[in-house]
């Protein structure tokens, strides 16, 4: 199974700093989703 950074590199034009920021953001999503009683969805532009 691919990791988030691998998917971001393969399907976006994000640089390493932004990929790291994205990974940090997603790491706290579980807690945020639990506190808000909601699911979270991330939309991103495709590099194509």
C-alpha positions, 0 to 999 in steps of 0.5 A: 500500500502506498504512503501519503508522500508517495501518492503526493509525489506521484499525482501532484506537483507538491514540493517536499516542504508541502508534502511534509506539511500535508503529512503533519496535517493528516496526522491529526485528522483522526482526533479532529474528526472524532471531536467534530463527529464528522468525516474529513475529505481532502481534495487536491489538484492532480498534476495532469 
